[in-house]
Amino acid sequence: MGLPYRAVDRAGRTVDFLLSRRRDIAAAKRFFSQATRQHGVPRVITLDGYAASHRAVAKLKEVGTLPRRVRVRSCKYLNNVVEEDHRRIQQRIRPMLGFKRFETAAVTIRGIELAEKIKKQQFNLKPLTREATTY
């Protein structure tokens, strides 16, 4: 149905996520560009073995969107933080037995991601509740 990209910092906090119809170079470039625009340029990027992600980072370095000093690592053990963060989403989606439409999947996953951010105290509820609580 849809394939996610996600970025997690070393403390396990979700930096960004993107649900895309395809997991290709264009989607990876869109994700990395969006994440760096919103959160700044990372020092290190740890990727899984998927070639499209590596090609996208290389192209963004050529264009100048990502500086050449950004280190790229590819190690499945270092990628465990991302997989651990994604596990919570998978646990909620698995009982649903998939989605029929991409739009439905996108809305549902955005809601699940927001709920997880609230649980991890990464979302400020103050503008909505006028209280300083974050959970």
C-alpha positions as CSV (number, residue, x, y, z in Angstrom):
1,M,0.0,0.0,0.0
2,G,2.3,2.8,1.2
3,L,5.9,2.6,2.3
4,P,7.2,4.8,5.2
5,Y,10.4,6.7,5.6
6,R,11.3,7.7,9.1
7,A,14.0,9.6,10.9
8,V,14.8,9.1,14.6
9,D,17.5,10.8,16.6
10,R,19.9,8.9,18.9
11,A,17.6,9.3,21.9
12,G,14.8,7.5,20.1
13,R,12.7,10.6,19.4
14,T,10.9,10.6,16.0
15,V,12.3,13.5,13.9
16,D,10.2,13.0,10.8
17,F,8.3,10.5,8.8
18,L,6.9,10.3,5.3
19,L,4.4,7.8,3.8
20,S,4.9,7.4,0.1
21,R,3.2,5.2,-2.5
22,R,6.6,4.0,-3.7
23,R,9.9,3.6,-2.0
24,D,12.1,5.0,-4.8
25,I,14.8,7.7,-5.2
26,A,12.3,10.5,-5.6
27,A,10.5,9.7,-2.4
28,A,13.8,9.4,-0.5
29,K,15.0,12.7,-1.8
30,R,11.7,14.3,-0.8
31,F,11.9,12.9,2.7
32,F,15.6,13.9,3.2
33,S,14.9,17.4,1.8
34,Q,11.8,17.9,4.0
35,A,13.6,16.6,7.2
36,T,16.7,18.7,6.7
37,R,14.6,21.8,6.0
38,Q,12.5,21.4,9.2
39,H,15.2,20.0,11.6
40,G,18.6,21.1,10.2
41,V,21.4,19.1,8.7
42,P,22.4,15.9,10.5
43,R,26.0,14.9,11.2
44,V,25.4,11.3,10.5
45,I,22.7,9.4,8.6
46,T,22.3,5.7,9.2
47,L,20.5,3.9,6.3
48,D,19.3,0.4,5.8
49,G,20.6,-1.6,2.8
50,Y,18.0,-0.2,0.4
51,A,19.9,1.2,-2.6
52,A,17.4,4.0,-3.4
53,S,18.1,5.7,-0.1
54,H,21.8,5.7,-0.7
55,R,21.4,7.0,-4.3
56,A,19.1,9.8,-3.0
57,V,21.6,10.9,-0.4
58,A,24.4,10.9,-3.0
59,K,22.3,13.0,-5.4
60,L,21.4,15.5,-2.6
61,K,25.1,15.8,-1.8
62,E,25.9,16.5,-5.5
63,V,23.2,19.2,-5.7
64,G,24.2,20.8,-2.4
65,T,21.0,20.1,-0.4
66,L,23.1,18.0,2.0
67,P,26.7,19.0,2.7
68,R,29.5,16.6,1.7
69,R,30.6,16.4,5.4
70,V,27.4,14.4,6.3
71,R,28.5,10.9,7.1
72,V,26.4,8.0,5.7
73,R,26.5,4.7,7.5
74,S,24.8,1.4,6.5
75,C,24.6,-1.1,9.3
76,K,21.5,-3.1,10.2
77,Y,22.5,-3.0,13.9
78,L,22.7,0.8,14.0
79,N,19.3,0.9,12.3
80,N,17.6,-0.8,15.3
81,V,16.6,2.6,16.8
82,V,14.5,3.3,13.7
83,E,13.0,-0.2,13.7
84,E,12.2,0.1,17.4
85,D,10.3,3.4,16.8
86,H,8.5,1.9,13.8
87,R,7.5,-1.2,15.8
88,R,4.8,0.8,17.7
89,I,3.1,1.8,14.4
90,Q,3.3,-1.8,13.1
91,Q,1.6,-3.1,16.2
92,R,-1.4,-0.8,15.7
93,I,-1.7,-1.4,12.0
94,R,-1.3,-5.2,11.9
95,P,-4.7,-6.0,13.4
96,M,-6.3,-3.8,10.8
97,L,-5.2,-6.2,8.0
98,G,-4.1,-3.4,5.7
99,F,-5.8,-0.6,3.9
100,K,-7.7,-0.4,0.7
101,R,-6.8,3.1,-0.3
102,F,-3.6,5.1,0.1
103,E,-5.4,8.1,1.4
104,T,-7.0,6.1,4.2
105,A,-3.6,4.7,5.1
106,A,-2.0,8.1,5.1
107,V,-4.7,9.7,7.4
108,T,-4.7,6.7,9.8
109,I,-0.9,6.5,10.0
110,R,-0.6,10.3,10.6
111,G,-3.0,9.9,13.5
112,I,-1.0,7.0,15.0
113,E,2.2,9.0,14.6
114,L,0.7,12.0,16.4
115,A,-0.5,9.8,19.2
116,E,3.0,8.3,19.6
117,K,4.5,11.8,19.6
118,I,2.2,12.8,22.3
119,K,3.1,9.7,24.3
120,K,6.8,10.4,23.9
121,Q,6.1,14.0,25.0
122,Q,7.3,15.4,21.6
123,F,4.1,17.4,20.9
124,N,3.2,20.6,22.7
125,L,-0.4,20.5,23.7
126,K,-0.3,24.0,25.2
127,P,-1.8,25.8,22.2
128,L,-4.7,23.4,22.2
129,T,-5.4,23.2,25.9
130,R,-3.9,26.4,27.3
131,E,-2.1,24.2,29.8
132,A,1.6,23.4,29.9
133,T,1.1,19.6,29.8
134,T,2.8,17.6,27.1
135,Y,1.2,14.2,27.6
